[in-house]
Amino acid sequence: MTNFSLRKNSFLKTLGIGALLLLFFSTTGNAQQTINGTLQHDGLTRSYILYVPASYSPGTNVPLVFNFHGYTSNANDQMFYGDFRPFADQDGFLIVHPMGTVDNVGNTHFNVGWGTSNIDDVGFTEALIDEISSNYSINADRIYSTGMSNGGFMSYKLACELSDRIAAIASVTGTMNKNQPNACTPSHQIPVMEIHGTADATVPYQGANWIESTPDVVSFWASFNNCDSTPEVTNIADTAPNDGSTVEYQVFKNGDNGARVEHYKIIDGGHKWPGTAFNSAGTNYDIDASALIWDFFSKYDINGVITTLSVEEVEGSDTFFSVYPNPVSSIITVDLKIQEPLKYSIFSLEGKLISKGSISASNNKIDVSALSSATIYFLNIANTIIKIQKK
């Protein structure tokens, strides 16, 4: 549900000739690819736009971000309006922009339970995950969903109904349907970010008879994830004083497996994507929604917060060691600061012993090339547990 509408001619005019040439060469040369794809699902030909950054390398598993458009909008508009491509270029993830279908009243949409169609968009999303994963090296533990308005509703629906495939979600100007939280039972913690304007006239911040209020939705997810019941609140610097809005940042910390619920409350902000390149009344420019969302996603996989490697202290001693790289493809290096050998064990997520041995300053390599790719393991060295991710 969005009043944003950007059509091809106005977009080309806005870009200008120089930017248009850059767009042409960047999508037709040996660089990133923007692919228009189709998929057969439930007797319908469904379409999507896939963005593959130049840094993508087959065989190296990468994250996948779903970016759902708003009501009456389309995949191409959302690709530019809520733009994640610069961050994909930088960090090497793929972005898929699904295209909705036309509902019973003639508008493009994703079926989130408003009664305007019976399209199975959850099934379409799962089929799209399978389709892309069959053609690209996707890290199955790092699939995320975000979107504008109706796309935000869709992301919440996936968190509730497709949690076994989704690691974290973010919604911009979306919320949950009335009483939807009562039937929402994800199979694991779901880190959630909500970005919403208090002056949103399309999806009211305080809710309506058909939708939950933003504060209630944020509170639901904080409770579900067992986060602290009271958020930390920070006022974001008003770096764009002429945009007519300010931002309050709320974060509920210490959830299961490190999950957080983060909320950017755009005071006096409208039904807009903050930081978009397409300026219009009600758009906040103190924050960049796309940057914040990717930074949020990048901290999590489906098992919770991703442990970035560092120097670990062995309990009860003055011994320090570092373990790298993490994620790892074949060889873990343990940089010991002492000469005495240490025993290690590697366990699966289910607690099954996978391998064990000993390491020392002169023999500090652990070969994990035989472990399954895109899987989380636990490395135990001298009673210190380190979560490692196999590429």
CORCOR-V898800 format. One record per residue. N is the residue number from 1. NEAR is the number of other C-alpha atoms within 8 Angstrom. Layout:
# CORCOR-V898800
N/NEAR
N/NEAR
This chain:
# CORCOR-V898800
1/12
2/13
3/6
4/6
5/8
6/7
7/7
8/6
9/6
10/8
11/9
12/10
13/7
14/6
15/9
16/8
17/7
18/7
19/8
20/10
21/8
22/8
23/8
24/8
25/8
26/11
27/10
28/8
29/7
30/6
31/9
32/13
33/12
34/9
35/8
36/8
37/8
38/8
39/9
40/8
41/9
42/5
43/5
44/6
45/8
46/11
47/10
48/12
49/14
50/13
51/12
52/13
53/14
54/10
55/7
56/10
57/5
58/7
59/5
60/9
61/10
62/12
63/14
64/13
65/12
66/13
67/15
68/18
69/18
70/16
71/13
72/11
73/13
74/11
75/14
76/8
77/12
78/16
79/11
80/7
81/10
82/13
83/10
84/11
85/9
86/7
87/10
88/13
89/12
90/6
91/6
92/13
93/13
94/13
95/14
96/12
97/15
98/12
99/12
100/11
101/10
102/9
103/10
104/7
105/6
106/6
107/10
108/12
109/14
110/12
111/13
112/9
113/6
114/6
115/6
116/9
117/8
118/6
119/7
120/8
121/9
122/10
123/7
124/9
125/8
126/10
127/9
128/9
129/8
130/8
131/9
132/9
133/9
134/7
135/6
136/7
137/11
138/11
139/12
140/8
141/13
142/13
143/16
144/13
145/14
146/15
147/20
148/18
149/18
150/17
151/18
152/18
153/15
154/13
155/15
156/12
157/12
158/12
159/13
160/10
161/10
162/12
163/13
164/7
165/10
166/15
167/16
168/15
169/16
170/14
171/18
172/15
173/16
174/15
175/15
176/12
177/10
178/9
179/8
180/8
181/9
182/5
183/6
184/8
185/6
186/12
187/6
188/8
189/13
190/13
191/12
192/11
193/13
194/14
195/13
196/17
197/15
198/13
199/11
200/13
201/7
202/7
203/12
204/11
205/12
206/9
207/11
208/8
209/6
210/7
211/11
212/15
213/12
214/12
215/8
216/8
217/12
218/12
219/9
220/9
221/11
222/15
223/10
224/8
225/13
226/9
227/15
228/11
229/8
230/5
231/9
232/7
233/8
234/7
235/7
236/9
237/7
238/8
239/6
240/8
241/7
242/4
243/10
244/9
245/12
246/13
247/14
248/12
249/12
250/12
251/11
252/15
253/11
254/10
255/14
256/10
257/8
258/9
259/16
260/14
261/14
262/12
263/12
264/12
265/12
266/14
267/11
268/11
269/17
270/13
271/17
272/12
273/13
274/11
275/12
276/13
277/5
278/5
279/6
280/5
281/6
282/12
283/16
284/16
285/11
286/13
287/9
288/10
289/13
290/10
291/9
292/9
293/10
294/10
295/8
296/9
297/11
298/7
299/8
300/15
301/14
302/12
303/10
304/12
305/10
306/8
307/7
308/5
309/9
310/7
311/8
312/9
313/10
314/12
315/7
316/4
317/6
318/6
319/8
320/11
321/12
322/11
323/13
324/10
325/8
326/10
327/8
328/12
329/9
330/8
331/10
332/12
333/10
334/12
335/9
336/11
337/8
338/7
339/7
340/6
341/8
342/9
343/10
344/12
345/12
346/12
347/14
348/11
349/8
350/5
351/6
352/7
353/9
354/8
355/7
356/9
357/7
358/8
359/14
360/11
361/12
362/5
363/6
364/11
365/9
366/9
367/8
368/9
369/7
370/6
371/6
372/6
373/7
374/11
375/9
376/10
377/12
378/12
379/12
380/12
381/10
382/9
383/7
384/10
385/8
386/8
387/10
388/12
389/11
390/14
391/11
